[in-house]
């Protein structure tokens, strides 16, 4: 929920007080709260009782600075995180070996899409693999598919901008997330108070009220300093970066998806991944309740739950991701035996493009393979004859083909991640 406050005092004018304390063993500061004033806008219609309930002081979070702190977790959680980081690196290397370094792009694109889709599903933005693939090539699709396609772009931006670790790079990720759904607020820090849960009339009954918007840029600057350190174990650092970002909640919408993209950027910046996007969000999908509980525990000063949840999600993601990669590699091998074409034919490059883009048009093929219209159509026809592709939409214009075997594998991946998909 979010609404512009009416005559809200600045945070430095408000009283500050602790409301939660973390465990001493965690050595991590809990958020504190400050009291701010709220008056519903006069042009908002509500009952007298509602106006009374949503007028007056409310408590907004103050997020502690962490740039110079040294995080400490229990020995068991530290060991889990360290081992999970090594397994993520092994998975990254496995993906490269499966298709070879020169052909990593198809699998990187697949993993990027599955991770982006899973991250969106955590916020109940569910969409089928076919609908998402259609949205990515600009064909008519569902509203959810267009939003999830934005998350794919954000994940890609996170990987490309990982080394930058700046406020501008975070804004660029968010712009990719939200531009399709809310261009007005995409790539901009929020300029209003927001809250989670409760009523649309005001923050008084919310389950969590993030910091006042005047505190955002300072909080992000501190977070960036922490994210740039090299003296913290990578998975521990990535987990904290994600949780701290979610607590700051710097945008009106899209915070969860941007924050999970930041988690991947942190892992890539530290060299845990170099080639592939490990679908950690798909691992988080198996138990979203414990994931949100872990974020709440972090805000109370307990690091163990969020670090343990990210480590656990990493193992789940690797298991699920390996099954996806193995199945796609098997499908690709079968296609190789079925396709009848010269060695230098565009059909072979199209075979790999179809792995990463299972729904496509002639325009997509001409652009991605850098060939003419007739060569693109010849390659498509070759794959249709080999039962790799089938026409999904016919007509003189906007013809579309799809690879049912790949789409089925992507749907199976989503099912294994623990959520039903549709579309």
LINDA-V481698 format. One record per pair of residues at least 6 apart in sequence whose C-alpha atoms are under 7 Angstrom apart, sorted by the first residue. I is the first residue (numbers start at 1). J is the second residue. If there is no record, write none. Layout:
# LINDA-V481698
i-><I/I>
j-><J/J>
This chain:
# LINDA-V481698
i-><1/1/1/1/1/2/2/2/2/3/3/3/4/4/5/5/5/5/6/6/6/6/7/8/8/8/9/9/11/14/14/14/15/15/16/16/16/17/17/17/18/18/19/19/20/20/20/21/21/21/22/22/22/22/22/22/23/23/26/26/26/26/26/27/27/28/28/28/29/29/30/30/30/31/31/31/31/31/31/32/32/32/33/33/33/33/34/34/34/34/35/35/35/35/36/36/36/37/37/37/38/38/38/38/39/39/39/40/40/40/40/40/54/54/54/58/58/60/60/60/60/61/61/61/62/63/63/65/66/66/66/67/67/67/67/68/73/73/74/77/77/80/81/81/81/81/81/84/84/84/85/85/88/88/89/89/91/92/92/92/95/96/106/106/106/106/107/108/108/109/110/111/111/111/112/112/112/113/114/115/115/115/115/116/116/116/116/117/118/118/119/119/119/120/120/120/122/122/125/126/126/126/127/127/127/127/127/128/128/128/129/129/129/130/130/131/131/131/131/132/132/133/133/133/134/134/134/135/135/135/135/136/137/146/147/147/150/150/150/150/151/151/151/153/153/154/154/154/154/154/155/157/158/158/158/158/159/161/162/162/162/162/163/165/165/166/167/171/171/172/173/174/174/174/174/175/175/177/177/178/178/179/189/189/190/190/190/190/191/192/193/193/194/194/194/195/195/195/195/195/196/196/196/196/197/197/198/198/198/199/199/203/210/210/210/211/216/216/219/223/227/234/234/235/236/238/238/238/239/239/239/239/241/242/242/242/242/243/243/245/246/246/246/249/267/268/278/278/279/279/280/280/280/282/282/283/283/283/283/283/284/284/285/285/286/286/291/294/294/295/297/298/320/320/324/324/328/335/338/339/339/341/346/347/347/347/350/354/355/358/358/358/358/359/359/359/359/360/360/360/361/361/361/361/362/362/362/365/366/366/366/383/384/388/389/389/389/390/390/390/391/391/391/392/392/392/393/393/393/394>
j-><194/195/196/197/200/193/194/195/200/192/193/194/192/193/38/39/40/193/38/39/40/41/39/36/37/38/36/37/36/34/35/36/34/35/33/34/35/32/33/34/32/33/32/33/30/32/300/30/300/301/28/29/30/300/301/302/301/302/72/73/301/302/303/71/72/71/301/302/64/301/299/300/301/61/62/63/64/299/300/61/62/63/59/60/61/62/59/60/61/62/57/58/59/60/57/58/59/56/57/58/55/56/57/58/54/55/56/51/54/55/201/202/201/202/204/203/204/209/210/211/212/209/210/211/211/211/248/222/222/223/226/222/223/225/226/226/303/304/304/304/308/311/235/236/307/308/311/311/314/315/235/272/272/278/272/273/318/273/275/276/276/104/352/353/355/356/356/276/277/356/356/277/278/279/152/155/277/152/279/279/280/281/282/148/151/152/155/148/281/282/257/281/282/126/148/257/285/288/144/144/421/422/144/145/421/422/423/421/422/423/407/410/411/359/407/141/142/145/423/145/149/357/358/359/140/141/359/141/145/146/149/149/360/180/180/181/176/177/178/180/176/177/257/176/177/173/174/176/177/261/261/173/173/261/262/265/265/169/265/266/268/269/269/224/228/224/220/187/188/187/258/186/187/254/258/186/187/254/258/186/254/186/250/251/213/250/251/252/213/213/212/213/209/210/252/203/206/208/209/210/206/207/208/209/206/207/205/206/207/205/206/209/247/248/249/248/248/250/248/241/241/267/270/267/307/263/266/267/263/306/307/310/263/259/260/262/263/295/298/259/255/256/259/255/273/274/317/318/317/321/313/314/317/317/417/313/314/316/317/417/291/313/417/418/417/418/309/305/306/306/305/306/413/416/409/413/406/388/386/383/386/347/379/379/382/383/379/403/406/402/403/406/407/400/401/402/403/400/401/402/398/399/400/401/373/376/377/376/372/373/376/389/390/403/401/402/403/401/402/403/400/401/402/400/401/402/399/400/401/400>
